[in-house]
Amino acid sequence: MIAPPSDVVIVRLRKESPKKCSLTALRRRKEPGYRWIHCEAGDPIEVGEATLLHPEGELIGAADAARPLLLVDASWRDLPRVLRGLRGTLHRRSLPIGLRTAYPRVSASFDDPAAGLASIEALHAALALLGRRDDRLLAGYHWAEDWLRGNAALLAPEAAPA
């Protein structure tokens, strides 16, 4: 698969339930500048050069704004297999420590990382830190107000890393 050029590329694992997906409302709106790639775990996906949101990357900063932002929407358990299929020059970037999810996560079979975020929260935070904050992304996200209130200090324009 080849991802066309875009400001934001979202690779979404097909098996994930749309009922539990925090990005469902955004996908339905068909926002310009967003490309959706639906895949199976391990599918080869050519993404070119992109800033990949990854918990083990360097802190995201202003220099990363020049590249498309790549978000993988999959469970933590499936994430390694999806990542292995990505092809391109990927600049791993993380979000600041201290962001707290508002999404009530519960998994009977897998432990989520303590600092894990819902996909829409990670996308919103990354864009805010790249100087492109748009709270309209959160329209339709049930926990939007809790997310914004709980992370106001880290999402403020002056908090963006240089």
C-alpha positions in Angstrom: 0.0 0.0 0.0 1.2 3.5 -0.7 0.0 6.5 1.4 -0.6 9.6 -0.7 0.9 12.9 0.5 -1.0 14.3 3.4 -0.5 16.5 6.6 -1.7 13.6 8.7 -1.6 9.9 7.9 -3.5 7.5 10.1 -2.8 3.8 9.8 -5.7 1.9 11.3 -5.8 -1.8 12.0 -8.9 -3.2 10.4 -9.8 -5.5 13.3 -10.2 -2.6 15.7 -13.8 -2.0 16.7 -15.2 1.4 15.3 -17.4 1.5 18.4 -14.4 1.7 20.7 -12.3 3.9 18.3 -11.8 7.5 19.5 -11.1 8.5 15.9 -14.5 7.4 14.5 -16.1 10.8 14.5 -13.1 12.3 12.8 -13.1 9.7 10.1 -16.7 10.2 9.4 -16.2 14.0 8.8 -13.6 13.3 6.1 -11.4 16.2 7.1 -9.1 17.5 4.3 -5.4 16.8 4.9 -6.1 13.4 6.5 -5.3 10.1 4.8 -6.7 6.9 6.3 -4.9 3.6 5.6 -6.7 0.5 6.8 -4.5 -2.6 7.1 -4.0 -6.0 8.7 -1.1 -6.4 11.2 2.1 -6.8 9.2 0.8 -5.5 5.9 3.6 -3.6 4.1 2.7 0.1 4.0 4.8 2.7 2.2 4.5 6.0 4.0 7.5 7.9 2.7 9.2 10.3 5.2 7.0 11.1 8.2 7.0 12.0 11.9 5.8 8.8 13.6 4.2 9.2 17.0 5.9 6.6 19.1 6.3 6.3 22.9 10.1 5.6 22.5 10.9 8.5 20.3 12.5 11.8 21.0 10.2 14.6 22.2 8.2 16.1 19.3 9.2 19.6 18.4 8.8 22.4 15.9 11.2 20.9 13.4 8.9 17.9 13.0 6.1 20.2 11.6 7.7 20.1 8.2 6.9 16.4 7.7 3.5 14.6 7.6 2.4 13.3 11.0 1.9 9.5 11.2 -0.3 8.0 13.8 -0.9 4.2 14.1 -4.4 3.4 15.5 -4.1 -0.1 16.9 -4.1 -1.8 20.3 -0.9 -1.8 22.2 -0.7 -5.5 21.8 -0.9 -5.2 17.9 1.2 -2.1 17.6 4.6 -3.9 17.1 3.3 -5.9 14.2 1.8 -2.9 12.5 5.0 -0.9 13.0 7.0 -3.7 11.3 5.0 -3.2 8.2 5.7 0.5 7.8 8.1 1.4 5.0 9.8 4.8 4.7 12.0 7.2 6.6 10.3 7.4 10.0 11.3 10.0 12.6 10.0 8.6 15.9 8.7 11.3 18.2 7.0 11.1 21.6 4.6 13.3 23.4 5.6 15.0 26.7 5.4 13.0 29.9 2.5 14.2 32.0 -0.3 14.0 29.5 -3.1 12.0 31.0 -5.9 10.2 29.1 -9.5 11.0 29.8 -10.6 7.7 28.0 -11.6 5.0 30.5 -9.4 2.2 29.3 -10.1 -1.3 30.4 -8.6 -4.4 28.9 -9.2 -7.9 30.1 -6.3 -9.4 28.2 -3.5 -6.8 28.0 -2.1 -4.1 30.2 -2.0 -0.7 28.5 1.0 1.5 29.3 0.3 3.9 32.2 0.9 6.9 30.0 -1.1 5.6 27.0 -3.6 7.9 25.3 -6.6 7.4 23.2 -5.7 7.9 19.5 -7.7 11.2 19.2 -5.9 12.5 22.3 -2.5 11.6 20.9 -3.4 13.3 17.6 -4.7 16.4 19.2 -1.7 16.7 21.5 0.8 16.2 18.7 -0.8 18.8 16.5 -1.0 21.2 19.4 2.7 20.8 20.1 3.5 21.3 16.4 1.7 24.6 16.6 -1.5 23.4 14.8 -3.9 23.0 17.7 -7.4 22.5 16.6 -10.0 21.6 19.3 -12.5 20.9 16.5 -10.7 17.5 16.2 -12.4 16.5 19.5 -15.9 17.1 18.2 -17.8 13.9 18.9 -15.2 12.6 21.4 -17.2 11.9 24.6 -14.3 12.8 27.0 -13.1 15.9 25.1 -13.8 18.3 28.0 -12.0 16.1 30.5 -9.1 15.8 28.2 -8.8 19.5 27.6 -9.2 20.4 31.3 -6.8 17.7 32.6 -4.1 18.6 30.1 -4.5 22.4 29.8 -1.0 23.3 30.9 0.8 20.8 28.6 -1.4 21.8 25.6 -1.0 25.5 25.9 0.8 27.3 23.0 3.7 28.3 25.3 4.2 24.7 26.3 5.2 23.6 22.8 8.8 22.5 22.6 11.1 24.6 20.3 
